[in-house]
Amino acid sequence: MTTVYLEDEAATVAWGEALAARLESQYRGDACIYLQGDLGAGKTTLVRGVLRGFGYDGAVKSPTYTLLEPYTLARGLVYHLDLYRIGHGEELTFVGLDELLQEAAVKLIEWPDRGAGYLPPADIVLTLTVAGSGRQLEERIL
């Protein structure tokens, strides 16, 4: 496990950009990343960094209400999921996300515990916690 301190939003975005480079080289763009942390911990900010690292320069919003924001980029597919509003993982089947999650893509999943049993296994688990004015990030590569 690796732990880093991210002093501000810019550092969080930069760390996400660096993660994007690793995802390309080590996982060939097909990886499942679980993002854990309380509300406001910086999960979506980190996703913005990953997308910037993949060359996306548009707005990045949390898919709290839509559950999924897909990004079709020159390097391939990126799926950003936010399962905060999911009551049980079986709901992923009802809305058809279970099949989508089997596709070759980078899958960035916030609140993965809410989809337990219905998600692909994580390649990387990232946990963000508020630490002073910044964030502490713990990375576990599985």
Order of alpha helices (4+ residues) and beta strands (2+ residues): beta-alpha-beta-alpha-beta-beta-alpha-alpha-beta-beta-beta
